Amino acid sequence: FLNHLVHVRGNNAKTRNTRLTAIRAVLSRALPDHPEHAATITQILAIPPQRTTKPVIEFLTPEEVDALLEAPDRHTWTGRRDHALLAFTVQTGFRISEICALTLSDIHLGVGPHATCTGKGRRQRTTPLTPTTVNIMKPYLAERSSLPGTAVFCGPYGQNLSRDALEHRLTKHLSTARIAYPNLTNKHVTMHTLRHTTAMNLL
């Protein structure tokens, strides 16, 4: 079965190992109740996982971040929104789901500026905002206040942006940034890459 996954279905080693883990879980529970199959089950439990190659973690250098932040056309509202969105994401490292769920009440730009969110496992997280991010968010939120809804980064009619919409906006601005900074051409950049970038900046 494992060979079939790899050679016929074309699955990679990670998928094969996931299936093997599931098989082991079932047979480990079955072993005490079926001693007559103990030899066969023991052989199956001894099958080793395949070695996998760990993917290289992509992140952006400061120069690449600058090129990306310069890409949105800030003469338009969507450009100013996208500039604020990208700057906020690179600084805070919020996941794409957290960006989509972010509401106006989650942003605090007064004394001790910060943003709050509910992340994986329903964990509440508070992230400080730098003066640079605050200076970008203040005029954006002032302009956004004329629109309905509570989403921080919204569409032109106040509607929430979807994950696909955020990735689409990033792809659009990457195309522009790659013209100004060709090094970006060799990188596969997603919204989660911006989270990796935050981690590398912290390190």
N, C-alpha and C positions, 0 to 999 in steps of 0.2 A: 504493500500500500504506500509506504513512504517513497519507494523508488518510482511508483506510478505518479505521485505528486510532482516529483522533480522532473522526470524524463518525459512524461506524457502530458501532464497539465501545465508544465513549465513554471511551477511555483519555485520561489527562492528558498534558501536555507532557513530563513526566519520563519516562513510559513510552515515548512516541514517540521521545524522544532516545536512550533505551537501545537501542531496536530499530535506530535509525539508526547508532549506534556499532557494533553487531554487523554490520550490512550493510557498513559501511566497512571493518571488519577483514577480512572475507572478500574483498571486491573489491580491497583493497590488495594482498593476497597473489596474487590472480588476474591483476592487471594485467600483470606482467612476462611471464607465460606465454601471454597472449591479446592480443597487440598489435592483432589485427583488431577487437577490441571496445574499444580504448583510448578512443575518443571518447565512447561511451556510459558507460563506467566513470568517466571523468573528470567527466562531467556529474553522475553520482550522488554522487561523492565531494565535489562542490561544494555539495550541498544543505546549507543551514545548519541548525543545531539551533534549536528554538523557545525563546524566552525563557521562563524559569520564575520563579515568585515564590517567593523563599526563605521558608520557614515561620518564624513568630516562635517563638523558643526560650522555652518556658514554664519558669518557676522560681517558687519560693515565697518570699515575704518573711518576715522573722523572725516577724512576728505570725501569719502563716499557718502557719508551722512550729509555733509554740507551740500554735495551735488544733488542729493535726493530732495533736501528741503528747499533748494532753489528752483526745483522743477515746476511746482504748481504756479499757475498764472495768478498772482495776487491782485490783478486788476478786476477779477471776477469774484463773486461770493463763494462759489464752489472751490476756487483756487485758494482763497483765504481759509476756508474750512479745512481743506485737505492739508494745507501747510500746518495749521494748528493740530490736526489729527496726527500727522506724521511726527511732529516735534514732541507732542505729548506721549506718543507711543514709544519713541526712542528713549525718552527720559525716564518714563515710569516702568517700562517693560510689561505693561498690561497685556494679557492674552486677547486675541481677537474677540472671543465671547464676552470678555469683560468690557472691551471698548463698545461693543454693540449694546450692552446692558447699562452703560454709564448714563446716569441722569444728572440733571442740573444740581440736585441736592447733594450729589456725591463730590462736587468740586468746591473747595474752600480756599479763597484767594486772599483772605485777610491775614491776621497775625498767624504765623506758623502755617503757611499755605500747604495744602495736601489734598489728595484724592483718595476716596475710599471705594472699595469694591468687595464683592463676594466672589471668591475664586473657587478652585476645585475643592471638593469636599465641604462646600459651604463655609469655607474659612473666610472670616472677615479680615481684610488687609488694608492698612493705611500707608500710603506712599507720599513722602514729602515732595513738594514741587520746587524746582530751582527758580531763582529770579528770572532767568531767561524764559523758562516755560510760562511763568506767571505773566510776563510782559507780552507773550504771544496770546495767552488765553484771555486776558482781560478785554482787549478790543474785540476778539472773536465772540466772546459770550455777550458783550454789549450789543453786537450786531445780531447775534442769534436770538436775543430776547424778543425781537419783533415777530418771531415765528411761533406757531402753536406747538404743543407737545412738550415733553420733558427730556427727550434724548439730547445729550450734549452734542454729538456729531450726527446731524440729521440731514434729510433731504431738503430741497427748496420749499417744501410745504410742511415741514416739521415732522415728517415721517421718519421712523427709525431706519437706519441703514442695515442691510443684511451682511452676513459674512462675505457672500459673493460680491456684494457691492464694494466692500472695503478692499478686497483683493483686486477687483477690477480697477479701482482708483489707484492702487499701488502700482499695478502693471502699467497703467497709462503714464504715471510720472516716472517710472523706471525707464521707459522708452526715451523720455526727454533727458533724464539724467545721464543715460549712457552716451548720448551725443556729446555732452560736456565732459564726461569722465568715462572714457572707454573701458577702464578696468572693470567696471560694473558688468560688462557684457559677459564675462566668464563666470558670473555668479548667479546661482538660482536663489532669488530673493522672494520671500513671502512675508506676510505680516509677522509670522513667528520668528523670522530672521531678525526683525527689529527687537524682539524680546531677547534673543541671543546677544545682540549688540549691546543692550543695556547691561547684561551680565558681564560682558567683557569690559565695558567701561567701569563697572564697579570693581572688577578685579584689578 
